[in-house]
Amino acid sequence: LRADSLRPDSLSANTSPPEAAASSVPVPPEAGGIPTPSTGARGNGPTDVAARPVAGPGTSQLTAAQVLAHAATAYADVQSMQADFAMTMPNPLLRRTTNSRGTLYQRRPDRLALRFSEPDGDRIVSDGEYFWIYYPSVDAKQVIRMPASQGATGGVDLQAQFIGDPTERFAATLHGTEDVRGRSTHVLTLVPRGSVGYKSLKVWLDTRDYLARRFEITEDNGSVRRFDLSGLQPNVRLGDDVFHFTPP
């Protein structure tokens, strides 16, 4: 997730009205870039990528541009999506890795929801008008709200990264193929050609349907956020209630 104005060194502890700019909102101390709920678990996150690349059928001759073209075609056909996610982020200051999990929902053009099961009840919602961040695991009395245009979801909105011509927006490096939970994937690093609020995006694209099964976002401050997706369901029916948030 990306909200580059939500940085600990630029935030005030004073209470702000709901319409206040994101830079005036206090965030959890473990956040790097956008505030992040944390279970506080120690140790390393999931490491189910095979140690060595594996060859996928008919993939050895593809270039990075060709893989991106396939991904653009695949995501253009996805109107909605649901997937379980496991998110990990090393925190060098606290010398531990924070782990979270939940379900991601997305519906074009501008609906997004991350509903956490760990920590239970935390959520991030974009309802098309506002971008909401609510972490009762950190502070049940605080809700962050900003115009949807300011709460851009950056690398998490994979459709936005791939639809159109991604080679115009990124310098891409293809690293070969790797296995993710038994599925062969193309591994690419994408470096934005302009300022988008994060340094780079690394993606593992399925060699069959070209949808991401894993991605890593390297924030401007150097923190790395990894999302592992499972049970991915494209073009599921998602009602408005999925993307509705009422502050408690």
Order of alpha helices (4+ residues) and beta strands (2+ residues): alpha-beta-beta-beta-beta-beta-beta-alpha-alpha-beta-beta-beta-beta-beta
